[in-house]
Amino acid sequence: MSIWPIAQLLPHAGDMILLDAVEAFDADSVTTRLRVRPGLLSQADGSLPAWVGVEIMAQSVAAFAGCHARQAGLPVELGFLLGTRRYQCNVESFALGSELCIVATRSLQDDSGMGVFECHLDGPGIHAEARLNVFRPPEVARYLEETRS
């Protein structure tokens, strides 16, 4: 289990933090968990639409980067979800109170900050999977300044 609270691992704040905790992480993967609760992305009954699974997976990848940054004594920095391939989910929504477990495994990362993660989300009667393409430039602040020019 991570020694850091989830809010210290993600560049998100408040209700946009969907994860509850990091269960484990290593050089190439992270396991996170959450209990579905009412929030900004919830439907009227408190459930989360299945498409939110992509955001949950992306936050797991962000937590992976956050764990490695904290472990190295570095600040947590912003990253970008570039796209998703083959998102598949066997349910239309994640029911209120459901316990979800997410595993994100890095399959590719290059020196420019481009990466690919294979992600799986599981819960009671729930399975979703996708491949996420992500980008975390080496110097985020400088990168953002360059894009404004």
BALOKOL-697769 format. One record per atom (N, C-alpha, C, CB): residue number from 0; residue in three letters; z, y, x. Coordinates in Angstrom, 2 decimals, padded with zeros to 5 digits. Glycine has a CB too. Example, Ala and Ser with C-alpha at 12.3 -4.5 7.8 and 13.67 -1.06 7.14 Angstrom:
     i    aa        up     north      east
     0   ALA    007.80   -005.69    013.19
     0   ALA    007.80   -004.50    012.30
     0   ALA    007.80   -003.30    013.20
     0   ALA    009.05   -004.47    011.31
     1   SER    007.08   -002.25    012.85
     1   SER    007.14   -001.06    013.67
     1   SER    007.87    000.03    012.90
     1   SER    005.72   -000.60    014.08
***
This chain:
     i    aa        up     north      east
     0   MET    000.00   -001.18    000.84
     0   MET    000.00    000.00    000.00
     0   MET    000.00    001.24    000.88
     0   MET    001.22    000.00   -000.95
     1   SER   -000.70    002.26    000.43
     1   SER   -000.79    003.52    001.17
     1   SER    000.57    004.19    001.26
     1   SER   -001.79    004.46    000.51
     2   ILE    000.81    004.84    002.36
     2   ILE    002.07    005.57    002.53
     2   ILE    001.96    007.00    002.00
     2   ILE    002.49    005.59    004.00
     3   TRP    000.76    007.38    001.55
     3   TRP    000.54    008.73    001.06
     3   TRP    000.34    008.73   -000.46
     3   TRP   -000.68    009.35    001.75
     4   PRO    000.90    009.73   -001.14
     4   PRO    000.62    009.86   -002.58
     4   PRO   -000.87    010.14   -002.77
     4   PRO    001.48    011.00   -003.22
     5   ILE   -001.43    009.70   -003.87
     5   ILE   -002.86    009.82   -004.10
     5   ILE   -003.33    011.27   -004.04
     5   ILE   -003.22    009.21   -005.45
     6   ALA   -002.53    012.21   -004.49
     6   ALA   -002.92    013.62   -004.48
     6   ALA   -003.11    014.16   -003.06
     6   ALA   -001.88    014.46   -005.21
     7   GLN   -002.53    013.49   -002.06
     7   GLN   -002.70    013.90   -000.68
     7   GLN   -003.93    013.26   -000.02
     7   GLN   -001.46    013.56    000.12
     8   LEU   -004.63    012.42   -000.76
     8   LEU   -005.78    011.71   -000.21
     8   LEU   -007.11    012.18   -000.80
     8   LEU   -005.64    010.24   -000.45
     9   LEU   -007.05    012.90   -001.91
     9   LEU   -008.27    013.32   -002.61
     9   LEU   -008.42    014.83   -002.59
     9   LEU   -008.25    012.81   -004.05
    10   PRO   -009.66    015.31   -002.52
    10   PRO   -009.89    016.75   -002.62
    10   PRO   -009.97    017.21   -004.08
    10   PRO   -011.17    017.13   -001.87
    11   HIS   -009.30    016.50   -004.98
    11   HIS   -009.27    016.82   -006.40
    11   HIS   -007.88    017.37   -006.73
    11   HIS   -009.60    015.55   -007.28
    12   ALA   -007.73    017.89   -007.94
    12   ALA   -006.43    018.42   -008.34
    12   ALA   -006.18    018.12   -009.82
    12   ALA   -006.34    019.94   -008.07
    13   GLY   -004.92    018.10   -010.17
    13   GLY   -004.51    017.98   -011.57
    13   GLY   -005.11    016.80   -012.30
    13   GLY   -004.86    019.21   -012.29
    14   ASP   -005.61    017.09   -013.51
    14   ASP   -006.15    016.04   -014.38
    14   ASP   -007.43    015.40   -013.87
    14   ASP   -006.40    016.59   -015.73
    15   MET   -008.05    016.00   -012.85
    15   MET   -009.27    015.38   -012.30
    15   MET   -008.95    014.21   -011.38
    15   MET   -010.09    016.41   -011.55
    16   ILE   -007.69    014.03   -011.03
    16   ILE   -007.30    012.84   -010.26
    16   ILE   -007.12    011.70   -011.26
    16   ILE   -005.98    013.09   -009.43
    17   LEU   -008.02    010.73   -011.20
    17   LEU   -007.97    009.60   -012.12
    17   LEU   -007.19    008.42   -011.56
    17   LEU   -009.38    009.15   -012.47
    18   LEU   -007.18    008.26   -010.24
    18   LEU   -006.50    007.13   -009.60
    18   LEU   -004.99    007.32   -009.60
    18   LEU   -007.01    006.94   -008.17
    19   ASP   -004.28    006.20   -009.58
    19   ASP   -002.81    006.25   -009.46
    19   ASP   -002.35    005.99   -008.04
    19   ASP   -002.18    005.24   -010.40
    20   ALA   -003.04    005.10   -007.32
    20   ALA   -002.57    004.75   -005.98
    20   ALA   -003.63    003.99   -005.20
    20   ALA   -001.31    003.91   -006.07
    21   VAL   -003.44    004.01   -003.90
    21   VAL   -004.20    003.15   -002.99
    21   VAL   -003.32    001.93   -002.74
    21   VAL   -004.59    003.88   -001.63
    22   GLU   -003.82    000.76   -003.04
    22   GLU   -003.08   -000.48   -002.82
    22   GLU   -003.21   -000.97   -001.39
    22   GLU   -003.57   -001.55   -003.78
    23   ALA   -004.41   -000.81   -000.81
    23   ALA   -004.66   -001.28    000.56
    23   ALA   -005.91   -000.59    001.09
    23   ALA   -004.82   -002.83    000.61
    24   PHE   -005.98   -000.47    002.42
    24   PHE   -007.20    000.02    003.04
    24   PHE   -007.27   -000.54    004.45
    24   PHE   -007.25    001.57    003.05
    25   ASP   -008.49   -000.66    004.95
    25   ASP   -008.70   -001.09    006.33
    25   ASP   -009.92   -000.34    006.86
    25   ASP   -008.90   -002.65    006.43
    26   ALA   -010.49   -000.80    007.93
    26   ALA   -011.60   -000.09    008.58
    26   ALA   -012.82    000.07    007.68
    26   ALA   -012.00   -000.82    009.83
    27   ASP   -013.03   -000.85    006.75
    27   ASP   -014.25   -000.82    005.95
    27   ASP   -014.06   -000.86    004.45
    27   ASP   -015.10   -001.93    006.33
    28   SER   -012.82   -000.91    003.96
    28   SER   -012.66   -001.02    002.51
    28   SER   -011.35   -000.39    002.04
    28   SER   -012.71   -002.47    002.09
    29   VAL   -011.31   -000.18    000.73
    29   VAL   -010.12    000.35    000.09
    29   VAL   -009.97   -000.35   -001.26
    29   VAL   -010.20    001.90   -000.08
    30   THR   -008.73   -000.56   -001.65
    30   THR   -008.42   -001.08   -002.98
    30   THR   -007.52   -000.05   -003.66
    30   THR   -007.72   -002.50   -002.91
    31   THR   -007.95    000.41   -004.84
    31   THR   -007.18    001.40   -005.59
    31   THR   -006.87    000.86   -006.97
    31   THR   -007.95    002.74   -005.68
    32   ARG   -006.00    001.57   -007.67
    32   ARG   -005.67    001.15   -009.03
    32   ARG   -005.41    002.37   -009.90
    32   ARG   -004.45    000.20   -009.03
    33   LEU   -005.54    002.12   -011.19
    33   LEU   -005.18    003.15   -012.17
    33   LEU   -004.88    002.50   -013.49
    33   LEU   -006.29    004.19   -012.33
    34   ARG   -004.05    003.17   -014.27
    34   ARG   -003.80    002.80   -015.66
    34   ARG   -004.50    003.88   -016.48
    34   ARG   -002.23    002.69   -016.01
    35   VAL   -005.35    003.46   -017.41
    35   VAL   -006.10    004.41   -018.23
    35   VAL   -005.13    005.20   -019.09
    35   VAL   -007.16    003.69   -019.11
    36   ARG   -005.23    006.54   -018.98
    36   ARG   -004.36    007.43   -019.73
    36   ARG   -005.21    008.57   -020.29
    36   ARG   -003.20    007.99   -018.83
    37   PRO   -004.71    009.26   -021.32
    37   PRO   -005.48    010.39   -021.86
    37   PRO   -005.66    011.48   -020.80
    37   PRO   -004.77    010.96   -023.10
    38   GLY   -006.82    012.11   -020.82
    38   GLY   -007.10    013.17   -019.86
    38   GLY   -008.40    013.88   -020.21
    38   GLY   -007.18    012.61   -018.45
    39   LEU   -008.89    014.66   -019.27
    39   LEU   -010.08    015.48   -019.49
    39   LEU   -011.32    014.69   -019.90
    39   LEU   -010.39    016.24   -018.24
    40   LEU   -011.46    013.47   -019.41
    40   LEU   -012.66    012.68   -019.67
    40   LEU   -012.48    011.64   -020.78
    40   LEU   -013.08    011.99   -018.41
    41   SER   -011.31    011.65   -021.41
    41   SER   -011.00    010.64   -022.44
    41   SER   -011.74    010.89   -023.74
    41   SER   -009.52    010.62   -022.71
    42   GLN   -011.94    009.81   -024.46
    42   GLN   -012.46    009.86   -025.83
    42   GLN   -011.27    010.12   -026.76
    42   GLN   -013.23    008.53   -026.21
    43   ALA   -011.54    010.32   -028.05
    43   ALA   -010.50    010.64   -029.03
    43   ALA   -009.37    009.61   -029.06
    43   ALA   -011.11    010.75   -030.41
    44   ASP   -009.68    008.34   -028.82
    44   ASP   -008.66    007.28   -028.86
    44   ASP   -007.93    007.11   -027.53
    44   ASP   -009.31    005.96   -029.26
    45   GLY   -008.22    007.96   -026.56
    45   GLY   -007.55    007.87   -025.25
    45   GLY   -008.27    006.98   -024.25
    45   GLY   -006.17    007.36   -025.44
    46   SER   -009.30    006.27   -024.69
    46   SER   -010.04    005.41   -023.77
    46   SER   -010.97    006.27   -022.92
    46   SER   -010.86    004.34   -024.55
    47   LEU   -011.48    005.67   -021.86
    47   LEU   -012.45    006.34   -021.00
    47   LEU   -013.81    005.71   -021.22
    47   LEU   -012.04    006.25   -019.50
    48   PRO   -014.85    006.51   -021.43
    48   PRO   -016.19    005.92   -021.56
    48   PRO   -016.57    005.18   -020.28
    48   PRO   -017.24    007.00   -021.88
    49   ALA   -017.35    004.15   -020.41
    49   ALA   -017.71    003.31   -019.25
    49   ALA   -018.36    004.10   -018.13
    49   ALA   -018.64    002.20   -019.69
    50   TRP   -019.10    005.18   -018.45
    50   TRP   -019.75    005.96   -017.40
    50   TRP   -018.75    006.60   -016.45
    50   TRP   -020.63    007.03   -018.02
    51   VAL   -017.50    006.76   -016.88
    51   VAL   -016.46    007.32   -016.00
    51   VAL   -016.16    006.35   -014.85
    51   VAL   -015.16    007.61   -016.81
    52   GLY   -016.58    005.11   -014.99
    52   GLY   -016.42    004.14   -013.91
    52   GLY   -017.05    004.62   -012.61
    52   GLY   -017.01    002.80   -014.30
    53   VAL   -018.15    005.35   -012.70
    53   VAL   -018.80    005.89   -011.50
    53   VAL   -017.87    006.88   -010.81
    53   VAL   -020.15    006.56   -011.85
    54   GLU   -017.23    007.76   -011.58
    54   GLU   -016.29    008.73   -011.00
    54   GLU   -015.07    008.01   -010.42
    54   GLU   -015.84    009.75   -012.07
    55   ILE   -014.59    006.99   -011.09
    55   ILE   -013.44    006.22   -010.58
    55   ILE   -013.80    005.58   -009.24
    55   ILE   -013.01    005.13   -011.60
    56   MET   -014.99    005.01   -009.16
    56   MET   -015.45    004.42   -007.90
    56   MET   -015.60    005.50   -006.82
    56   MET   -016.80    003.68   -008.11
    57   ALA   -016.16    006.66   -007.18
    57   ALA   -016.32    007.74   -006.22
    57   ALA   -014.97    008.24   -005.71
    57   ALA   -017.11    008.90   -006.85
    58   GLN   -013.98    008.31   -006.59
    58   GLN   -012.65    008.72   -006.15
    58   GLN   -012.04    007.67   -005.22
    58   GLN   -011.72    008.95   -007.35
    59   SER   -012.36    006.41   -005.44
    59   SER   -011.89    005.36   -004.53
    59   SER   -012.49    005.54   -003.15
    59   SER   -012.24    003.97   -005.09
    60   VAL   -013.78    005.87   -003.09
    60   VAL   -014.43    006.15   -001.80
    60   VAL   -013.79    007.37   -001.15
    60   VAL   -015.96    006.36   -001.98
    61   ALA   -013.50    008.39   -001.94
    61   ALA   -012.82    009.59   -001.41
    61   ALA   -011.44    009.23   -000.88
    61   ALA   -012.70    010.68   -002.50
    62   ALA   -010.73    008.34   -001.58
    62   ALA   -009.41    007.91   -001.11
    62   ALA   -009.53    007.15    000.21
    62   ALA   -008.71    007.04   -002.17
    63   PHE   -010.59    006.35    000.36
    63   PHE   -010.86    005.65    001.62
    63   PHE   -010.96    006.68    002.75
    63   PHE   -012.17    004.80    001.52
    64   ALA   -011.79    007.72    002.54
    64   ALA   -011.94    008.76    003.56
    64   ALA   -010.63    009.49    003.79
    64   ALA   -013.03    009.77    003.15
    65   GLY   -009.88    009.75    002.72
    65   GLY   -008.59    010.42    002.84
    65   GLY   -007.58    009.63    003.64
    65   GLY   -008.04    010.70    001.47
    66   CYS   -007.53    008.33    003.43
    66   CYS   -006.63    007.46    004.19
    66   CYS   -006.96    007.52    005.68
    66   CYS   -006.72    006.00    003.69
    67   HIS   -008.24    007.46    006.00
    67   HIS   -008.64    007.48    007.40
    67   HIS   -008.38    008.84    008.03
    67   HIS   -010.11    007.10    007.54
    68   ALA   -008.58    009.91    007.26
    68   ALA   -008.28    011.25    007.78
    68   ALA   -006.79    011.39    008.04
    68   ALA   -008.76    012.34    006.79
    69   ARG   -005.96    011.01    007.09
    69   ARG   -004.49    011.10    007.26
    69   ARG   -004.03    010.25    008.44
    69   ARG   -003.76    010.65    005.97
    70   GLN   -004.57    009.06    008.55
    70   GLN   -004.20    008.16    009.64
    70   GLN   -004.52    008.78    011.00
    70   GLN   -004.93    006.81    009.50
    71   ALA   -005.59    009.57    011.07
    71   ALA   -006.00    010.22    012.32
    71   ALA   -005.35    011.60    012.50
    71   ALA   -007.52    010.36    012.36
    72   GLY   -004.52    012.00    011.53
    72   GLY   -003.87    013.30    011.62
    72   GLY   -004.80    014.46    011.29
    72   GLY   -003.31    013.50    012.99
    73   LEU   -005.86    014.19    010.54
    73   LEU   -006.84    015.20    010.18
    73   LEU   -006.69    015.59    008.71
    73   LEU   -008.27    014.70    010.45
    74   PRO   -007.21    016.77    008.33
    74   PRO   -007.13    017.15    006.92
    74   PRO   -008.12    016.34    006.07
    74   PRO   -007.41    018.66    006.76
    75   VAL   -007.81    016.21    004.82
    75   VAL   -008.71    015.58    003.86
    75   VAL   -009.80    016.59    003.55
    75   VAL   -007.96    015.11    002.56
    76   GLU   -011.06    016.15    003.62
    76   GLU   -012.18    017.06    003.40
    76   GLU   -013.04    016.61    002.23
    76   GLU   -013.03    017.18    004.65
    77   LEU   -013.80    017.55    001.75
    77   LEU   -014.71    017.34    000.64
    77   LEU   -015.86    016.41    001.05
    77   LEU   -015.26    018.67    000.14
    78   GLY   -016.26    015.56    000.13
    78   GLY   -017.43    014.72    000.31
    78   GLY   -018.30    014.83   -000.93
    78   GLY   -017.03    013.24    000.59
    79   PHE   -019.48    014.25   -000.89
    79   PHE   -020.42    014.39   -001.99
    79   PHE   -020.94    013.02   -002.43
    79   PHE   -021.58    015.29   -001.58
    80   LEU   -020.94    012.80   -003.73
    80   LEU   -021.58    011.63   -004.30
    80   LEU   -023.04    012.00   -004.49
    80   LEU   -020.91    011.19   -005.67
    81   LEU   -023.93    011.33   -003.77
    81   LEU   -025.36    011.63   -003.85
    81   LEU   -026.06    010.87   -004.97
    81   LEU   -026.03    011.31   -002.54
    82   GLY   -025.59    009.66   -005.22
    82   GLY   -026.24    008.88   -006.26
    82   GLY   -025.61    007.51   -006.40
    82   GLY   -027.71    008.73   -005.96
    83   THR   -026.04    006.84   -007.44
    83   THR   -025.53    005.51   -007.77
    83   THR   -026.70    004.59   -008.03
    83   THR   -024.57    005.57   -008.99
    84   ARG   -026.61    003.40   -007.52
    84   ARG   -027.63    002.39   -007.79
    84   ARG   -027.00    001.24   -008.56
    84   ARG   -028.29    001.89   -006.47
    85   ARG   -027.73    000.80   -009.54
    85   ARG   -027.36   -000.40   -010.29
    85   ARG   -025.96   -000.38   -010.87
    85   ARG   -027.50   -001.59   -009.40
    86   TYR   -025.54    000.71   -011.49
    86   TYR   -024.24    000.70   -012.16
    86   TYR   -024.35   -000.22   -013.37
    86   TYR   -023.79    002.14   -012.59
    87   GLN   -023.49   -001.22   -013.39
    87   GLN   -023.44   -002.15   -014.51
    87   GLN   -022.01   -002.29   -014.96
    87   GLN   -024.03   -003.53   -014.11
    88   CYS   -021.83   -002.31   -016.27
    88   CYS   -020.48   -002.46   -016.82
    88   CYS   -020.59   -003.31   -018.08
    88   CYS   -019.83   -001.07   -017.13
    89   ASN   -019.65   -004.21   -018.25
    89   ASN   -019.72   -005.14   -019.39
    89   ASN   -019.02   -004.63   -020.64
    89   ASN   -019.12   -006.46   -018.99
    90   VAL   -018.47   -003.41   -020.61
    90   VAL   -017.81   -002.83   -021.78
    90   VAL   -018.34   -001.41   -021.99
    90   VAL   -016.25   -002.83   -021.61
    91   GLU   -018.13   -000.89   -023.19
    91   GLU   -018.55    000.49   -023.48
    91   GLU   -017.49    001.51   -023.11
    91   GLU   -018.88    000.63   -024.95
    92   SER   -016.24    001.05   -023.01
    92   SER   -015.16    001.96   -022.63
    92   SER   -014.00    001.16   -022.03
    92   SER   -014.69    002.78   -023.86
    93   PHE   -013.15    001.89   -021.33
    93   PHE   -011.93    001.31   -020.74
    93   PHE   -010.77    001.73   -021.65
    93   PHE   -011.71    001.80   -019.24
    94   ALA   -010.16    000.74   -022.30
    94   ALA   -009.14    001.01   -023.30
    94   ALA   -007.91    001.70   -022.73
    94   ALA   -008.72   -000.28   -023.96
    95   LEU   -007.31    002.56   -023.54
    95   LEU   -006.08    003.24   -023.18
    95   LEU   -005.04    002.21   -022.75
    95   LEU   -005.55    004.08   -024.37
    96   GLY   -004.41    002.43   -021.62
    96   GLY   -003.38    001.53   -021.10
    96   GLY   -003.89    000.42   -020.21
    96   GLY   -002.64    000.93   -022.24
    97   SER   -005.21    000.24   -020.13
    97   SER   -005.77   -000.82   -019.29
    97   SER   -005.45   -000.55   -017.82
    97   SER   -007.31   -000.93   -019.49
    98   GLU   -005.11   -001.61   -017.10
    98   GLU   -004.90   -001.54   -015.65
    98   GLU   -006.21   -001.89   -014.98
    98   GLU   -003.74   -002.49   -015.18
    99   LEU   -006.72   -000.98   -014.16
    99   LEU   -007.97   -001.20   -013.47
    99   LEU   -007.73   -001.29   -011.97
    99   LEU   -008.98   -000.09   -013.78
   100   CYS   -008.45   -002.20   -011.33
   100   CYS   -008.40   -002.38   -009.88
   100   CYS   -009.81   -002.14   -009.35
   100   CYS   -007.86   -003.81   -009.48
   101   ILE   -009.90   -001.29   -008.33
   101   ILE   -011.20   -000.93   -007.78
   101   ILE   -011.22   -001.30   -006.30
   101   ILE   -011.49    000.58   -007.97
   102   VAL   -012.30   -001.95   -005.88
   102   VAL   -012.50   -002.26   -004.46
   102   VAL   -013.81   -001.61   -004.05
   102   VAL   -012.52   -003.81   -004.19
   103   ALA   -013.75   -000.78   -003.00
   103   ALA   -014.94   -000.13   -002.45
   103   ALA   -015.06   -000.57   -001.00
   103   ALA   -014.85    001.45   -002.57
   104   THR   -016.21   -001.14   -000.66
   104   THR   -016.45   -001.65    000.69
   104   THR   -017.63   -000.92    001.31
   104   THR   -016.71   -003.19    000.67
   105   ARG   -017.39   -000.35    002.48
   105   ARG   -018.46    000.37    003.18
   105   ARG   -019.46   -000.63    003.74
   105   ARG   -017.88    001.27    004.32
   106   SER   -020.74   -000.44    003.38
   106   SER   -021.77   -001.32    003.92
   106   SER   -022.64   -000.60    004.94
   106   SER   -022.63   -001.87    002.80
   107   LEU   -022.57    000.74    004.94
   107   LEU   -023.37    001.52    005.89
   107   LEU   -022.74    002.89    006.07
   107   LEU   -024.84    001.66    005.40
   108   GLN   -022.73    003.38    007.30
   108   GLN   -022.30    004.75    007.59
   108   GLN   -022.99    005.16    008.86
   108   GLN   -020.73    004.87    007.71
   109   ASP   -023.59    006.38    008.85
   109   ASP   -024.22    006.85    010.08
   109   ASP   -023.51    008.10    010.60
   109   ASP   -025.72    007.14    009.84
   110   ASP   -023.92    008.56    011.75
   110   ASP   -023.25    009.69    012.39
   110   ASP   -023.42    011.02    011.64
   110   ASP   -023.77    009.85    013.78
   111   SER   -024.43    011.11    010.79
   111   SER   -024.65    012.36    010.04
   111   SER   -023.69    012.49    008.86
   111   SER   -026.08    012.42    009.55
   112   GLY   -023.00    011.41    008.51
   112   GLY   -022.07    011.43    007.38
   112   GLY   -022.58    010.71    006.15
   112   GLY   -021.76    012.83    007.03
   113   MET   -023.79    010.16    006.22
   113   MET   -024.33    009.39    005.10
   113   MET   -023.66    008.02    005.06
   113   MET   -025.88    009.25    005.20
   114   GLY   -023.34    007.56    003.86
   114   GLY   -022.71    006.26    003.73
   114   GLY   -023.09    005.57    002.43
   114   GLY   -021.21    006.39    003.82
   115   VAL   -022.92    004.26    002.42
   115   VAL   -023.17    003.45    001.23
   115   VAL   -021.95    002.55    001.03
   115   VAL   -024.49    002.60    001.38
   116   PHE   -021.46    002.50   -000.20
   116   PHE   -020.31    001.67   -000.55
   116   PHE   -020.66    000.77   -001.72
   116   PHE   -019.08    002.55   -000.89
   117   GLU   -020.28   -000.49   -001.59
   117   GLU   -020.40   -001.46   -002.68
   117   GLU   -019.07   -001.41   -003.42
   117   GLU   -020.73   -002.93   -002.15
   118   CYS   -019.12   -001.14   -004.73
   118   CYS   -017.89   -000.95   -005.50
   118   CYS   -017.80   -001.92   -006.66
   118   CYS   -017.82    000.49   -006.02
   119   HIS   -016.58   -002.38   -006.91
   119   HIS   -016.28   -003.27   -008.03
   119   HIS   -015.04   -002.76   -008.74
   119   HIS   -016.09   -004.75   -007.56
   120   LEU   -015.09   -002.70   -010.05
   120   LEU   -013.98   -002.26   -010.88
   120   LEU   -013.67   -003.41   -011.83
   120   LEU   -014.31   -000.93   -011.66
   121   ASP   -012.41   -003.84   -011.85
   121   ASP   -012.02   -004.95   -012.71
   121   ASP   -010.75   -004.63   -013.47
   121   ASP   -011.82   -006.23   -011.89
   122   GLY   -010.66   -005.17   -014.67
   122   GLY   -009.48   -005.05   -015.51
   122   GLY   -009.51   -006.16   -016.53
   122   GLY   -009.40   -003.66   -016.20
   123   PRO   -008.63   -006.11   -017.52
   123   PRO   -008.61   -007.18   -018.54
   123   PRO   -009.91   -007.21   -019.34
   123   PRO   -007.41   -006.98   -019.49
   124   GLY   -010.74   -008.22   -019.08
   124   GLY   -012.03   -008.36   -019.76
   124   GLY   -013.05   -007.32   -019.31
   124   GLY   -011.83   -008.26   -021.24
   125   ILE   -012.79   -006.66   -018.20
   125   ILE   -013.65   -005.57   -017.72
   125   ILE   -014.19   -005.90   -016.34
   125   ILE   -012.88   -004.23   -017.68
   126   HIS   -015.49   -005.70   -016.17
   126   HIS   -016.08   -005.75   -014.83
   126   HIS   -017.21   -004.73   -014.76
   126   HIS   -016.60   -007.19   -014.48
   127   ALA   -017.14   -003.90   -013.72
   127   ALA   -018.21   -002.93   -013.45
   127   ALA   -018.51   -002.99   -011.96
   127   ALA   -017.82   -001.47   -013.90
   128   GLU   -019.74   -002.71   -011.60
   128   GLU   -020.11   -002.67   -010.19
   128   GLU   -021.23   -001.68   -009.97
   128   GLU   -020.52   -004.07   -009.69
   129   ALA   -021.29   -001.17   -008.76
   129   ALA   -022.34   -000.21   -008.38
   129   ALA   -022.37   -000.07   -006.88
   129   ALA   -022.11    001.16   -009.06
   130   ARG   -023.46    000.49   -006.42
   130   ARG   -023.61    000.89   -005.02
   130   ARG   -023.64    002.41   -005.02
   130   ARG   -024.91    000.26   -004.33
   131   LEU   -022.71    003.04   -004.31
   131   LEU   -022.65    004.50   -004.25
   131   LEU   -023.19    005.00   -002.92
   131   LEU   -021.21    004.99   -004.45
   132   ASN   -024.04    006.02   -003.00
   132   ASN   -024.53    006.71   -001.81
   132   ASN   -023.72    008.00   -001.70
   132   ASN   -026.08    007.01   -001.90
   133   VAL   -023.10    008.20   -000.54
   133   VAL   -022.21    009.34   -000.35
   133   VAL   -022.59    010.10    000.91
   133   VAL   -020.75    008.89   -000.29
   134   PHE   -022.11    011.34    001.00
   134   PHE   -022.36    012.18    002.17
   134   PHE   -021.12    013.00    002.47
   134   PHE   -023.59    013.10    001.94
   135   ARG   -020.65    012.90    003.69
   135   ARG   -019.53    013.72    004.15
   135   ARG   -019.92    014.26    005.51
   135   ARG   -018.17    012.90    004.22
   136   PRO   -020.42    015.53    005.53
   136   PRO   -020.86    016.10    006.80
   136   PRO   -019.70    016.22    007.77
   136   PRO   -021.51    017.46    006.57
   137   PRO   -019.99    016.14    009.08
   137   PRO   -018.92    016.23    010.08
   137   PRO   -018.08    017.51    009.98
   137   PRO   -019.51    016.12    011.46
   138   GLU   -018.71    018.64    009.68
   138   GLU   -018.00    019.91    009.53
   138   GLU   -018.33    020.48    008.14
   138   GLU   -018.39    020.93    010.67
   139   VAL   -017.52    020.11    007.15
   139   VAL   -017.81    020.45    005.76
   139   VAL   -017.91    021.95    005.54
   139   VAL   -016.74    019.87    004.85
   140   ALA   -016.95    022.73    006.06
   140   ALA   -016.94    024.18    005.83
   140   ALA   -018.22    024.81    006.38
   140   ALA   -015.71    024.82    006.48
   141   ARG   -018.61    024.39    007.55
   141   ARG   -019.83    024.93    008.17
   141   ARG   -021.06    024.52    007.35
   141   ARG   -019.97    024.42    009.65
   142   TYR   -021.08    023.29    006.89
   142   TYR   -022.19    022.81    006.07
   142   TYR   -022.32    023.63    004.79
   142   TYR   -021.99    021.32    005.73
   143   LEU   -021.20    023.91    004.13
   143   LEU   -021.22    024.68    002.89
   143   LEU   -021.69    026.11    003.16
   143   LEU   -019.83    024.69    002.24
   144   GLU   -021.28    026.70    004.26
   144   GLU   -021.75    028.04    004.62
   144   GLU   -023.25    028.06    004.82
   144   GLU   -021.04    028.52    005.89
   145   GLU   -023.78    027.04    005.50
   145   GLU   -025.22    026.96    005.75
   145   GLU   -026.01    026.83    004.46
   145   GLU   -025.52    025.80    006.66
   146   THR   -025.47    026.13    003.49
   146   THR   -026.19    025.95    002.23
   146   THR   -026.20    027.21    001.40
   146   THR   -025.59    024.80    001.43
   147   ARG   -025.26    028.12    001.61
   147   ARG   -025.23    029.40    000.89
   147   ARG   -026.24    030.39    001.46
   147   ARG   -023.82    030.01    000.93
   148   SER   -026.61    030.23    002.70
   148   SER   -027.53    031.17    003.35
   148   SER   -028.95    030.98    002.91
   148   SER   -027.44    031.03    004.84
***
